[in-house]
Amino acid sequence: MPKSDLPLDLTICIPHLNDCDNLDILLHSIWKSDLRDIKYEILVYDGFSNDRIHYLIDKWVKKIRVFWIQTIDNENASINVNAGLNNARRKVVSRVDSSCIVNTTFLKI
């Protein structure tokens, strides 16, 4: 199958609750991926964490298109992912847990 000349149009949904250290590592791994020629948004859905999430998002918003959205207090990952799916503005949606690290070729098709 030939590679498409169209840019990838991607929403990355990340459920989060009190896991900033891992989320920081994940966002760094996404940033290290090749984001050129990709239309993307990163939606971090948070169940009112009591960690330093707002500082972390402020740090990363200067480098990548990441948005922090609070959902219902202390809700589980499924509720947060469903909120992400309902709010995704791109054609392709990917869920990545905050405790993951993506490969540098994660965004390549």
Rosetta blueprint (number, residue, H / E / L):
1 M L
2 P L
3 K L
4 S L
5 D L
6 L L
7 P L
8 L E
9 D E
10 L E
11 T E
12 I E
13 C E
14 I E
15 P E
16 H E
17 L L
18 N L
19 D L
20 C H
21 D H
22 N H
23 L H
24 D H
25 I H
26 L H
27 L H
28 H H
29 S H
30 I H
31 W H
32 K H
33 S L
34 D L
35 L L
36 R L
37 D L
38 I E
39 K E
40 Y E
41 E E
42 I E
43 L E
44 V E
45 Y E
46 D E
47 G L
48 F L
49 S L
50 N L
51 D L
52 R L
53 I H
54 H H
55 Y H
56 L H
57 I H
58 D H
59 K H
60 W H
61 V L
62 K L
63 K L
64 I L
65 R L
66 V E
67 F E
68 W E
69 I E
70 Q E
71 T L
72 I L
73 D L
74 N L
75 E L
76 N L
77 A H
78 S H
79 I H
80 N H
81 V H
82 N H
83 A H
84 G H
85 L H
86 N H
87 N H
88 A L
89 R L
90 R L
91 K L
92 V E
93 V E
94 S E
95 R E
96 V L
97 D L
98 S L
99 S L
100 C L
101 I L
102 V L
103 N L
104 T L
105 T L
106 F L
107 L L
108 K L
109 I L
